[in-house]
Amino acid sequence: MKQNPLGDVCVSFSEPLEKGFFIRRYKRFLADVRLEDGRRVTVHCPNSGSMKGCLEEGAPVRLTPAPPGTNRKTAYTWEMIQIHGGWVGINTGIPNQLAALAAELRALPVFGDRVEVHREVPAGNHSRLDLLVETEREPLWVEVKNVTLVEDGAALFPDAVTSRGARHLEVLVDKVRQGHRAAMIYVVQRGDADRFAPAEVIDPVYAERYRWAVNQGVQVVAVQARVSPERICLERVLPAE
């Protein structure tokens, strides 16, 4: 079946995003933002990383309002911040949605002739992986990561030490050894990168596990997304180290 172009893989925002300006982030999942009307609000930050390079005080941000009737402590979710004139998507849930849709549409060669896509699948040893793609051949196990750190044109992951991320690589290698296919998909939610590499200076253990996993047969796909306040769409595959 013919592949759909990457540009068809989009997550759109159903309502206009609230405008604001970044003040500070704290307790990992909270941030303070000043809205256009001058009000200071605390918002949910859907990102557990350090967000290095994405915490510029006064930078424009965009927020999604909490659905009416929900009993939430925060009235908004932080979706993106403008850095160096371009939008950076910080919501780590978006890449999972994009990857699942890309599998449904066969928009990346790694997905092959997919038959069915399952999300958040138990993978053994008390682990879960983001996607299990049933194909006409062997199944494909996929873990998806959000990338927001860019230095000297290189998109880097992780932006903080992550033993959990290293464990995901080990689980993927286990799947390869069982005769399955396995892939890491890194979704770069910003437009100023031209390649992808593991962040060896930040987490040398993860970088070592990454290279080991590649040598064991885990596929790596780095794909760049075009981020805007209207929608986030996959745009192009980046070279990966």
ChimeraX attribute file (.defattr): number of C-alpha atoms within 10 A of each C-alpha:
attribute: neighborCount
match mode: 1-to-1
recipient: residues
	/A:1	7
	/A:2	8
	/A:3	14
	/A:4	14
	/A:5	15
	/A:6	21
	/A:7	15
	/A:8	14
	/A:9	24
	/A:10	21
	/A:11	17
	/A:12	12
	/A:13	13
	/A:14	9
	/A:15	10
	/A:16	12
	/A:17	19
	/A:18	17
	/A:19	16
	/A:20	24
	/A:21	21
	/A:22	23
	/A:23	19
	/A:24	15
	/A:25	19
	/A:26	9
	/A:27	8
	/A:28	14
	/A:29	15
	/A:30	18
	/A:31	21
	/A:32	19
	/A:33	28
	/A:34	19
	/A:35	18
	/A:36	12
	/A:37	8
	/A:38	10
	/A:39	9
	/A:40	15
	/A:41	15
	/A:42	19
	/A:43	22
	/A:44	23
	/A:45	24
	/A:46	18
	/A:47	17
	/A:48	14
	/A:49	19
	/A:50	16
	/A:51	17
	/A:52	13
	/A:53	12
	/A:54	19
	/A:55	17
	/A:56	16
	/A:57	12
	/A:58	15
	/A:59	17
	/A:60	21
	/A:61	25
	/A:62	25
	/A:63	23
	/A:64	21
	/A:65	16
	/A:66	16
	/A:67	10
	/A:68	8
	/A:69	6
	/A:70	9
	/A:71	9
	/A:72	11
	/A:73	10
	/A:74	16
	/A:75	17
	/A:76	21
	/A:77	22
	/A:78	28
	/A:79	24
	/A:80	25
	/A:81	27
	/A:82	22
	/A:83	17
	/A:84	10
	/A:85	10
	/A:86	15
	/A:87	22
	/A:88	26
	/A:89	29
	/A:90	25
	/A:91	19
	/A:92	21
	/A:93	14
	/A:94	20
	/A:95	27
	/A:96	21
	/A:97	17
	/A:98	21
	/A:99	27
	/A:100	21
	/A:101	17
	/A:102	23
	/A:103	25
	/A:104	19
	/A:105	19
	/A:106	22
	/A:107	21
	/A:108	19
	/A:109	11
	/A:110	18
	/A:111	24
	/A:112	18
	/A:113	19
	/A:114	19
	/A:115	15
	/A:116	13
	/A:117	16
	/A:118	13
	/A:119	15
	/A:120	14
	/A:121	14
	/A:122	13
	/A:123	17
	/A:124	11
	/A:125	7
	/A:126	6
	/A:127	13
	/A:128	15
	/A:129	19
	/A:130	22
	/A:131	23
	/A:132	23
	/A:133	25
	/A:134	19
	/A:135	15
	/A:136	11
	/A:137	12
	/A:138	12
	/A:139	19
	/A:140	22
	/A:141	25
	/A:142	27
	/A:143	23
	/A:144	24
	/A:145	21
	/A:146	23
	/A:147	27
	/A:148	27
	/A:149	23
	/A:150	24
	/A:151	11
	/A:152	9
	/A:153	13
	/A:154	19
	/A:155	29
	/A:156	22
	/A:157	27
	/A:158	26
	/A:159	22
	/A:160	15
	/A:161	18
	/A:162	15
	/A:163	11
	/A:164	11
	/A:165	16
	/A:166	18
	/A:167	14
	/A:168	22
	/A:169	23
	/A:170	18
	/A:171	21
	/A:172	27
	/A:173	22
	/A:174	19
	/A:175	21
	/A:176	19
	/A:177	13
	/A:178	9
	/A:179	10
	/A:180	16
	/A:181	23
	/A:182	30
	/A:183	25
	/A:184	22
	/A:185	20
	/A:186	27
	/A:187	28
	/A:188	34
	/A:189	29
	/A:190	26
	/A:191	18
	/A:192	20
	/A:193	19
	/A:194	16
	/A:195	20
	/A:196	26
	/A:197	18
	/A:198	22
	/A:199	22
	/A:200	16
	/A:201	12
	/A:202	16
	/A:203	18
	/A:204	13
	/A:205	15
	/A:206	23
	/A:207	19
	/A:208	13
	/A:209	18
	/A:210	24
	/A:211	14
	/A:212	15
	/A:213	24
	/A:214	17
	/A:215	11
	/A:216	15
	/A:217	16
	/A:218	25
	/A:219	16
	/A:220	21
	/A:221	20
	/A:222	23
	/A:223	24
	/A:224	26
	/A:225	25
	/A:226	20
	/A:227	24
	/A:228	18
	/A:229	21
	/A:230	13
	/A:231	12
	/A:232	22
	/A:233	22
	/A:234	25
	/A:235	19
	/A:236	17
	/A:237	19
	/A:238	19
	/A:239	14
	/A:240	16
	/A:241	12
